[in-house]
C-alpha cells in the first residue's frame, strides 16, 4: 500500500515539476483548446426537435437529421398501410350493405351468389384486416418518430478515426492455424 502511495506521489511531483518548467520557459507557445480538440456543440434538444418534427409531419424529422433517403421509406410504409386500411374499409362496407339489403329482402346486389353466412364471414374478414392495417399505420407513424429521435441522438456521438475497433487475424507459427483477435486503438 505504501509503495502505491509513494509511486503516485512521485508521479505527481514529476508532473507538476514538468508543468512548472514548461510555464517558465521564455519561448512558450500557447495552444488554445479549439486547436487541439474540435468541439462539436452538443444540443440536448436536437432529439426532441427531430421527434416533434416527425410527429407534426412524418418524414420531417428525417429531413431535420439530413437522412433524406429514409423519407420515401416512411411514406411507403405509412402509405401502404393506409391503402390496405381504406381498401379493407371499402370492402367491409360493401359486404355490410349487401347483408343489410339481404335482411330487408333484396337480392339484386353484386353478392347475390353468396348466402348470409358468407356475407357475415366477409364482413369479419375485412373488419379484421382493417383493424390490423390501422395498427400498422399507427405503428409505422410511431416508428417514424422513434427513428428520428434515436438518429438525432446518435448524430451527436463522437465517431472518428481516433477510436477504432478492428478484427485482427494472425497465423499461429507453431500450428499454422489462424488466430482471431480484436484490437482497440485510441489515438490521442
N, C-alpha and C positions, 0 to 999 in steps of 0.2 A: 504494500500500500504506500509506503514511504517512497519507494522508487518511482511510482507513477506520479506522485505529487512533485517530487524533485525534478523529474523529466519534464513535466508540464510547466513548472516554474522556469526551468532552463529555456524552454522554447518560447515562453512569454517574454523573458528578458531579452533573448536573442531577437525576437520580432520587434520589440519596442526599440531596441538599440538600432536595428536596421532602419526602422521607420524614422527615428530621430536623425540618423546620419543622412538619410535621403533628404530630409527637410532642411538640413544645414548647408547643403551644397549650394554654391553660388549659381550654378547653371541648371537649376531645376526647371523642368518644364511641367506645366500643369496640364493635365488631361481632364477634360470635362467628362461628366458621366454620359453625356449624349454621344461622345465619340466612341466610348468603349461599348456601351450597351445601347442597342437600338430599342427604345422603349415603345411598344405599341400600347397606346392608351386603351385601357380596358373599360368598356362601358357596361356596367352591370344591367342596364335596362335594355340592351340590344336584344336578348332573347324574348323579353316581354313585348317589345315593339314588333318583332317578327311574328310572334304568336297573335298579337292584336290585328296586324295587317292581314294575316291568313284567316282570321275569324271574320273580318269585315268582308273580304273578297278572297275566295280560295285562289291560291297561287301568288297572291301579292306578297306574302311573307317570303316565298322562294325568290321572288324578284328582288326583295329587300336584301336578301342574303347573296344576291348575284348568282343564284343557281337556276339559271333560266331554262336549262334542259329538263327540270322537274315539272315545269308548268304544264306541258302537254300531258304528262303522266297524271297529274292531279285532275285536270279537266277530263281526261279519258276515263279515269276510274269513276269519278262522280257522275259524268255524263252517261256512261254505260249503265251504271246502276239506276240512274234516273229514267233512262229509256225503258229498262225492264220493269220498273215500277209503274210507269204510265201505261205500258203495253198490258201488263197484268191487270191494272185497274180497269182498262177499257174492256178487256175480255171478261173480267168478273162482272162488270155492269151488263154486258151483253147476255151472259148466262142468267144473271139475276132477273133482268127484264123479261127474258124468254120464259123463265119459270113463273114469274108473276102473271104473265099473259096466259100461260097454261092453266094456272089456277082460276083465272077468270073465264076459261072456256075457249079461248082462241088457240088454234093450232096452225096458223098460217105464217109462222116465223121461219127463220133460216135453220132452226134446230128442230124442225118437225119430225125428223127421223130419230130423235133421242127421246127416251122415256123420262119420267120425273126424277128417278134416282140418278140418272146420268147428268141431268141438269144440276142437281144438288152437288154431285161429285165434282163437276166442272167449277161450280162456284167455290167450293172448298179448296180445290187445287189452285185456282188463280188468286184466291184470297191469301193463301199461304205464301205463294210466290211474291205477291205484292208486299206482304209484311216483311219477308226476307229481303226484298230489294230495298225497302225503306231502311232496314237495319244497315245494309251495305252503304247506302247513301250517307247516313249519319256516321257510320264507321270511317268511311273514306274522308269525310269532312273533318272529323276529329284527328285522324291520322295526318291530314294536311297541316293542321295546327301544331301537332306534336313534332312533326318533321321540321317545320320552320323554327320552332323553339329550340330543339336539340341542335340543329345545324347552326343556328346563330350562337349558341353557347360553345360549340366546338370550334368555331372560327377563331375564337379568342385564345386558344391554346397555342403555345409556342412549339411549332413543329419546324425545325430547321436542320441543317446538316451537322450541327454541333452534337446532337444526340441521335445515335443510331443503334439499332439492334439488327445484327446480320447473322444469318446462319453460317457456320464455318465447317467445311468438310476437309478433313485431313486423312492422309493414308497412314495407317499404322506400319511402321518399318519392320516390325517383327512378324506380324501375321498377314500383312498386305491387305488387310481389310480396311474399309473406310470408317472413320470415326466421325460422328456428328457432334458438333459443339455449337455454342451460342456465345457471341461476343457482344459486349455492351461497351460502346465507345462514347466518351463525353469529352469534347474539346473545349478548353477554356479560352 
